[in-house]
Amino acid sequence: MVGNLVRQEIIKRIVNDNLIENADIAHCVGPVSYELRVGSYHERIIDRRIALSSEDKLPIPPNGFVLIGALERVNIPFDIVGMMYLRSTYARKGFLPWFQGIVDPGYQGGLTIVLHNMTTEPIIVTGGERICHLVLDSLPEAVDRGYEGIYQGSEGATPPVQPPAKVRENKMSDAPVGFSPELSKIMLEEMKKNPEQFLHQVLSWLEKR
């Protein structure tokens, strides 16, 4: 069936396919979603993930911003896509009620929830609280290629990851990243001899690229 997975289908997938690890079926499975719980947060000052137990309180200061890691871990099959929505309870407390993002087919790992306190008072978040709806949609067919991004396998609250820069090999037959000192000297001499002709040659070379 195409569309949102209902309660009984979510439970079936958790039990049979390990769709959600560390799941609390009795308390977190709703009519059409699974409610993710607070498990950790990212401390930006020391750039570290810190676990939150059920007795830990985390105050979010006014206009404060924090990354929360779900207590659960997911294994999204190729025929399902997940969508994350902040629970309305948290929006009513004063957190920015924005869509938390898509969980692509093929993704395996933890999930990160972003909280932004829009009020003038601190808001307390407690470890283990249900914080975010994970809505699971069944696709018309399985995708031929699943998620292969930089967040695959993430654990807990994960800060943004900057992908490594791609460096092109410096070959004269390809668009060069830079010029050798010898070549730069020759080009400078040619430009001094006949600036117009040199410019024409450069433009001609660029048009052929």
N, C-alpha and C positions, 0 to 999 in steps of 0.2 A: 504494500500500500504506500502510495506517495503522500507526503505531508508530515505534519508533526507526529512524533511518536507519542502515544498516550501512555498512561501510567503502567498498564500491564505489559506493554511492549518494552518500555524502558527497563522494568524489572527483569524481564526475560533476557534482554541483551546484556544486562549487568551480570546475571547469573551464568548464562551460557557462553557469552563472548568476551567477558572481562572488559566491557565497555568503559566502566568507571571503577578504578581501584580505590580501596579504602572507603567504599560507599556506605552510607547509613540509609538503608532501604526503608526502614521503619519511619524515619523522621524527615528525610530529605527528598523523597520522590513525591512530586505533586501531580496534578491531573495531566499536565502536558510538559513538565520540565523536571530537571533535577536541580536542587538548590545547593550550590557549592558553599562550603564552609571556610571560615577564616583559619588559615594554618600557619602563616608566616608573614613577615613584612620585610621590605628592603630598607636598611638603614643607610641613607646616602652619605652621611658624614664619614663612615668607615667603610662604605661600599661592601656591606655584608648582609646576608640573609639571616634573619633572626626568627626562630620558631616561636609560636605563641600557643601555650597550653590553654585549657578551658578556664583557668583562673587568671590568666594574664590580661591586663587592660592596656590598650594602646590609645592615648589621647591624640587626636588629630587637631592641631591648633587652627585658629581662624585663618582662612585662606590657605590652609596647609594642604600639601599634596603628598600622597603616599602610595606605594605599590604594595598590594596585598597578594599573597600567594594562597591559592586554594589548598585545602587539606587533602583534596582528592587528586588523583592522577587519571588521565583519560587515554583511551586507545580507540581513536575514531576510525571505523572501517571505511572502505572506499565508497560505500553506498549511503553514507550519512554525512551531513554537515551540521556543525553546532553553531549556535548564536547565543551570545552572552548579554544579559540585561541585568542591571542593578535592581535589586528588590525595591519595591516602592516604599517599604519601611525606611530604608536608608535615604531615599530621596526626600521623604517627609522630615527626616532629622535635619536635613540641610546639605546633603551631598549632591553634587552635580549629577543629575539623573541621565547620564548619557549611555548610549549603546557601547558595550565593552568590546565588541569585535566578533569576527568569524573564526571558528575553529575548523580548519580545512580537513577534508577527508584524508586519511593517512597520517594525521598528526598523532604523536604519542608523547606524553609528558605532562608537566604541570601547567596550570593556568594562572595568569596574573590579572588581577582586578585593580583598576585605578580609582582612587578616592580623592576627591577635591572638596574640602569643606568650604562652603560658600557663606557660612554664617559668621557672626562676630564672637562666637563662643566656641570653646573646644568641644569636640564630639568624641565620645568614648567608643572604641571598637573592642570587642572581647573575642579572645581565641575560641574557635569552635562555633561561633555564631553563623547562621545561614545568611549569606550576604548577596548571592548572585544567582539568577536563574540561568541554567544551561538548557536551552531549547534545542531539541534534536530533530532534524528534518530528514526524512527518507527521500533519496533522490530517485528520479525515473530509472536511472541505471548507474552502475558503479563507474567512477571516473577511471580513465586508463592510466592516470599518473597521479599519485597522491602528493601530499605536502613534502617538500624537500628543503624548506627554508632554514634559516640560521637558528630558529628557536626550537627545532626538533630536539626532543629529549630534555627540555628545560625542567628544572626542579624548583618548586616554590616560587616566591616573588622574584621575578627576573627583570632587571633593568634593561633599557634599550641596548642592543648589540650593534656595533658598527662593523659592517662586513669589511673584510680586507680589501684594500685598494688593488685594482688590477693594473699591473705595470706591463706595458708593451715593450717587446724587445726592440732595441735601438738598431734598426737595419735601414740602410740607405734605400733599399728597394721598397720599403714600406714608409708610411708617414713617420718621420723620425721624431723621437721624443726630444732630442737635443742634437746639437752639432758639435763635432770635435773641434778643438782649437785650430787645427790646420785648415779644416773646411771653412770655418768662420772667417779666417784670415783671407782665404781666396775669394769668398763671397764679398767681403768688404772692399777688396781691391777692384773687383769687377764692377761693383756699384759706383765706386769713385770714378772709374774710367768713363762709363756711360750709364748714368742713372736711369734714363728712359728705357734703354734696351734691357737693363737688368730687371726693371719693374715689369716690363712686358713678358720676360721669360718666367718670372715668378707667377704672374697671373695665368700664363699659359699652362704652367705646371699644376696650379690649383684647379683649373677647369678640367684637367684630365683625371683628377682624383675621384 
